[in-house]
Amino acid sequence: MTDWPYTTTHRALALLRAVSAGRVEMTCSAEPDAFLDDLAWCDQQIAHHLAHAALMEPARQGRVGMRVPARLTAKGMIHLALHTSASAPTTNATS
């Protein structure tokens, strides 16, 4: 499932960056939903995929349906780093 083509969409990478920044909560469930800054994430299918692909996970245990902070897994950190550095904008700043 990790080769799902939408793992590297801008929307998926934005969610991973938000998780990295500590701005995301996810529900404890078989199909975890994501909440960014207390609002439901716009694409729950991507949120489900990122969780099932083991790129993000609950930061702590919780009852079914409970919202808990989300965190990147080691795999998620590597995935984000690989795709962020490849798409990072370059600057032409001069001193």
mmCIF file of the C-alpha atoms, coordinates in Angstrom:
data_MODEL
# 
_entry.id   MODEL 
# 
loop_
_atom_site.group_PDB 
_atom_site.id 
_atom_site.type_symbol 
_atom_site.label_atom_id 
_atom_site.label_alt_id 
_atom_site.label_comp_id 
_atom_site.label_asym_id 
_atom_site.label_entity_id 
_atom_site.label_seq_id 
_atom_site.pdbx_PDB_ins_code 
_atom_site.Cartn_x 
_atom_site.Cartn_y 
_atom_site.Cartn_z 
_atom_site.occupancy 
_atom_site.B_iso_or_equiv 
_atom_site.pdbx_formal_charge 
_atom_site.auth_seq_id 
_atom_site.auth_comp_id 
_atom_site.auth_asym_id 
_atom_site.auth_atom_id 
_atom_site.pdbx_PDB_model_num 
ATOM 1  C CA . MET A 1 1  ? 0.000   0.000  0.000  1.00 0.00 ? 1  MET A CA 1 
ATOM 2  C CA . THR A 1 2  ? 2.961   2.355  0.425  1.00 0.00 ? 2  THR A CA 1 
ATOM 3  C CA . ASP A 1 3  ? 3.276   2.692  -3.352 1.00 0.00 ? 3  ASP A CA 1 
ATOM 4  C CA . TRP A 1 4  ? -0.176  4.262  -3.582 1.00 0.00 ? 4  TRP A CA 1 
ATOM 5  C CA . PRO A 1 5  ? 0.325   7.172  -6.004 1.00 0.00 ? 5  PRO A CA 1 
ATOM 6  C CA . TYR A 1 6  ? -1.331  9.777  -3.793 1.00 0.00 ? 6  TYR A CA 1 
ATOM 7  C CA . THR A 1 7  ? 1.257   9.451  -1.001 1.00 0.00 ? 7  THR A CA 1 
ATOM 8  C CA . THR A 1 8  ? 3.316   12.195 -2.595 1.00 0.00 ? 8  THR A CA 1 
ATOM 9  C CA . THR A 1 9  ? 0.577   14.578 -3.642 1.00 0.00 ? 9  THR A CA 1 
ATOM 10 C CA . HIS A 1 10 ? 0.838   18.134 -2.371 1.00 0.00 ? 10 HIS A CA 1 
ATOM 11 C CA . ARG A 1 11 ? -2.128  17.460 -0.101 1.00 0.00 ? 11 ARG A CA 1 
ATOM 12 C CA . ALA A 1 12 ? -0.529  14.337 1.430  1.00 0.00 ? 12 ALA A CA 1 
ATOM 13 C CA . LEU A 1 13 ? 2.787   16.115 1.941  1.00 0.00 ? 13 LEU A CA 1 
ATOM 14 C CA . ALA A 1 14 ? 0.984   19.105 3.488  1.00 0.00 ? 14 ALA A CA 1 
ATOM 15 C CA . LEU A 1 15 ? -0.675  16.781 5.995  1.00 0.00 ? 15 LEU A CA 1 
ATOM 16 C CA . LEU A 1 16 ? 2.656   15.136 6.836  1.00 0.00 ? 16 LEU A CA 1 
ATOM 17 C CA . ARG A 1 17 ? 4.251   18.577 7.339  1.00 0.00 ? 17 ARG A CA 1 
ATOM 18 C CA . ALA A 1 18 ? 1.375   19.577 9.623  1.00 0.00 ? 18 ALA A CA 1 
ATOM 19 C CA . VAL A 1 19 ? 1.782   16.345 11.612 1.00 0.00 ? 19 VAL A CA 1 
ATOM 20 C CA . SER A 1 20 ? 5.495   17.123 11.921 1.00 0.00 ? 20 SER A CA 1 
ATOM 21 C CA . ALA A 1 21 ? 4.620   20.597 13.225 1.00 0.00 ? 21 ALA A CA 1 
ATOM 22 C CA . GLY A 1 22 ? 2.319   19.140 15.894 1.00 0.00 ? 22 GLY A CA 1 
ATOM 23 C CA . ARG A 1 23 ? -0.863  20.603 14.398 1.00 0.00 ? 23 ARG A CA 1 
ATOM 24 C CA . VAL A 1 24 ? -2.751  17.349 13.694 1.00 0.00 ? 24 VAL A CA 1 
ATOM 25 C CA . GLU A 1 25 ? -4.960  15.099 15.769 1.00 0.00 ? 25 GLU A CA 1 
ATOM 26 C CA . MET A 1 26 ? -6.293  11.770 14.580 1.00 0.00 ? 26 MET A CA 1 
ATOM 27 C CA . THR A 1 27 ? -9.066  9.523  15.760 1.00 0.00 ? 27 THR A CA 1 
ATOM 28 C CA . CYS A 1 28 ? -8.330  6.152  17.297 1.00 0.00 ? 28 CYS A CA 1 
ATOM 29 C CA . SER A 1 29 ? -10.128 3.850  14.880 1.00 0.00 ? 29 SER A CA 1 
ATOM 30 C CA . ALA A 1 30 ? -9.620  1.364  12.066 1.00 0.00 ? 30 ALA A CA 1 
ATOM 31 C CA . GLU A 1 31 ? -10.033 4.260  9.601  1.00 0.00 ? 31 GLU A CA 1 
ATOM 32 C CA . PRO A 1 32 ? -8.456  7.192  11.460 1.00 0.00 ? 32 PRO A CA 1 
ATOM 33 C CA . ASP A 1 33 ? -9.666  10.651 10.523 1.00 0.00 ? 33 ASP A CA 1 
ATOM 34 C CA . ALA A 1 34 ? -7.337  13.650 10.728 1.00 0.00 ? 34 ALA A CA 1 
ATOM 35 C CA . PHE A 1 35 ? -8.017  17.092 12.180 1.00 0.00 ? 35 PHE A CA 1 
ATOM 36 C CA . LEU A 1 36 ? -5.772  20.054 11.430 1.00 0.00 ? 36 LEU A CA 1 
ATOM 37 C CA . ASP A 1 37 ? -5.972  22.969 13.852 1.00 0.00 ? 37 ASP A CA 1 
ATOM 38 C CA . ASP A 1 38 ? -9.211  21.435 15.229 1.00 0.00 ? 38 ASP A CA 1 
ATOM 39 C CA . LEU A 1 39 ? -10.888 21.298 11.779 1.00 0.00 ? 39 LEU A CA 1 
ATOM 40 C CA . ALA A 1 40 ? -11.566 18.100 9.846  1.00 0.00 ? 40 ALA A CA 1 
ATOM 41 C CA . TRP A 1 41 ? -8.898  17.482 7.204  1.00 0.00 ? 41 TRP A CA 1 
ATOM 42 C CA . CYS A 1 42 ? -10.252 18.072 3.702  1.00 0.00 ? 42 CYS A CA 1 
ATOM 43 C CA . ASP A 1 43 ? -9.285  14.647 2.316  1.00 0.00 ? 43 ASP A CA 1 
ATOM 44 C CA . GLN A 1 44 ? -9.898  11.846 4.782  1.00 0.00 ? 44 GLN A CA 1 
ATOM 45 C CA . GLN A 1 45 ? -8.973  9.217  2.170  1.00 0.00 ? 45 GLN A CA 1 
ATOM 46 C CA . ILE A 1 46 ? -5.408  10.534 2.208  1.00 0.00 ? 46 ILE A CA 1 
ATOM 47 C CA . ALA A 1 47 ? -5.437  10.638 6.006  1.00 0.00 ? 47 ALA A CA 1 
ATOM 48 C CA . HIS A 1 48 ? -6.537  6.982  6.070  1.00 0.00 ? 48 HIS A CA 1 
ATOM 49 C CA . HIS A 1 49 ? -3.857  6.019  3.574  1.00 0.00 ? 49 HIS A CA 1 
ATOM 50 C CA . LEU A 1 50 ? -1.048  7.779  5.443  1.00 0.00 ? 50 LEU A CA 1 
ATOM 51 C CA . ALA A 1 51 ? -2.046  5.974  8.623  1.00 0.00 ? 51 ALA A CA 1 
ATOM 52 C CA . HIS A 1 52 ? -2.352  2.572  6.908  1.00 0.00 ? 52 HIS A CA 1 
ATOM 53 C CA . ALA A 1 53 ? 0.977   3.136  5.139  1.00 0.00 ? 53 ALA A CA 1 
ATOM 54 C CA . ALA A 1 54 ? 2.527   3.681  8.598  1.00 0.00 ? 54 ALA A CA 1 
ATOM 55 C CA . LEU A 1 55 ? 3.644   7.232  7.831  1.00 0.00 ? 55 LEU A CA 1 
ATOM 56 C CA . MET A 1 56 ? 1.702   8.707  10.745 1.00 0.00 ? 56 MET A CA 1 
ATOM 57 C CA . GLU A 1 57 ? 0.269   7.207  13.921 1.00 0.00 ? 57 GLU A CA 1 
ATOM 58 C CA . PRO A 1 58 ? -1.444  8.208  17.154 1.00 0.00 ? 58 PRO A CA 1 
ATOM 59 C CA . ALA A 1 59 ? 1.058   9.691  19.591 1.00 0.00 ? 59 ALA A CA 1 
ATOM 60 C CA . ARG A 1 60 ? -0.707  7.922  22.465 1.00 0.00 ? 60 ARG A CA 1 
ATOM 61 C CA . GLN A 1 61 ? -3.377  5.326  23.140 1.00 0.00 ? 61 GLN A CA 1 
ATOM 62 C CA . GLY A 1 62 ? -7.028  6.325  23.275 1.00 0.00 ? 62 GLY A CA 1 
ATOM 63 C CA . ARG A 1 63 ? -10.548 4.937  23.257 1.00 0.00 ? 63 ARG A CA 1 
ATOM 64 C CA . VAL A 1 64 ? -12.130 4.146  19.887 1.00 0.00 ? 64 VAL A CA 1 
ATOM 65 C CA . GLY A 1 65 ? -13.259 7.408  18.306 1.00 0.00 ? 65 GLY A CA 1 
ATOM 66 C CA . MET A 1 66 ? -11.175 9.574  20.650 1.00 0.00 ? 66 MET A CA 1 
ATOM 67 C CA . ARG A 1 67 ? -8.969  12.280 19.111 1.00 0.00 ? 67 ARG A CA 1 
ATOM 68 C CA . VAL A 1 68 ? -5.310  12.116 20.073 1.00 0.00 ? 68 VAL A CA 1 
ATOM 69 C CA . PRO A 1 69 ? -2.234  13.940 18.790 1.00 0.00 ? 69 PRO A CA 1 
ATOM 70 C CA . ALA A 1 70 ? -0.730  12.476 15.630 1.00 0.00 ? 70 ALA A CA 1 
ATOM 71 C CA . ARG A 1 71 ? 2.981   11.928 15.084 1.00 0.00 ? 71 ARG A CA 1 
ATOM 72 C CA . LEU A 1 72 ? 5.156   10.889 12.193 1.00 0.00 ? 72 LEU A CA 1 
ATOM 73 C CA . THR A 1 73 ? 6.633   7.430  12.270 1.00 0.00 ? 73 THR A CA 1 
ATOM 74 C CA . ALA A 1 74 ? 10.305  6.943  11.388 1.00 0.00 ? 74 ALA A CA 1 
ATOM 75 C CA . LYS A 1 75 ? 9.107   5.888  7.930  1.00 0.00 ? 75 LYS A CA 1 
ATOM 76 C CA . GLY A 1 76 ? 6.998   9.060  7.718  1.00 0.00 ? 76 GLY A CA 1 
ATOM 77 C CA . MET A 1 77 ? 9.958   11.263 8.667  1.00 0.00 ? 77 MET A CA 1 
ATOM 78 C CA . ILE A 1 78 ? 12.096  9.676  5.954  1.00 0.00 ? 78 ILE A CA 1 
ATOM 79 C CA . HIS A 1 79 ? 9.292   9.952  3.386  1.00 0.00 ? 79 HIS A CA 1 
ATOM 80 C CA . LEU A 1 80 ? 8.728   13.619 4.202  1.00 0.00 ? 80 LEU A CA 1 
ATOM 81 C CA . ALA A 1 81 ? 12.443  14.422 4.153  1.00 0.00 ? 81 ALA A CA 1 
ATOM 82 C CA . LEU A 1 82 ? 12.932  12.750 0.783  1.00 0.00 ? 82 LEU A CA 1 
ATOM 83 C CA . HIS A 1 83 ? 10.022  14.564 -0.824 1.00 0.00 ? 83 HIS A CA 1 
ATOM 84 C CA . THR A 1 84 ? 10.588  17.905 0.863  1.00 0.00 ? 84 THR A CA 1 
ATOM 85 C CA . SER A 1 85 ? 14.248  18.195 -0.101 1.00 0.00 ? 85 SER A CA 1 
ATOM 86 C CA . ALA A 1 86 ? 13.464  17.175 -3.694 1.00 0.00 ? 86 ALA A CA 1 
ATOM 87 C CA . SER A 1 87 ? 10.737  19.807 -4.027 1.00 0.00 ? 87 SER A CA 1 
ATOM 88 C CA . ALA A 1 88 ? 12.251  22.566 -1.905 1.00 0.00 ? 88 ALA A CA 1 
ATOM 89 C CA . PRO A 1 89 ? 12.297  25.874 -3.718 1.00 0.00 ? 89 PRO A CA 1 
ATOM 90 C CA . THR A 1 90 ? 15.689  27.270 -4.554 1.00 0.00 ? 90 THR A CA 1 
ATOM 91 C CA . THR A 1 91 ? 16.580  30.889 -4.034 1.00 0.00 ? 91 THR A CA 1 
ATOM 92 C CA . ASN A 1 92 ? 18.816  33.169 -6.020 1.00 0.00 ? 92 ASN A CA 1 
ATOM 93 C CA . ALA A 1 93 ? 19.620  35.443 -3.112 1.00 0.00 ? 93 ALA A CA 1 
ATOM 94 C CA . THR A 1 94 ? 22.863  37.341 -3.344 1.00 0.00 ? 94 THR A CA 1 
ATOM 95 C CA . SER A 1 95 ? 24.860  38.808 -0.510 1.00 0.00 ? 95 SER A CA 1 
# 
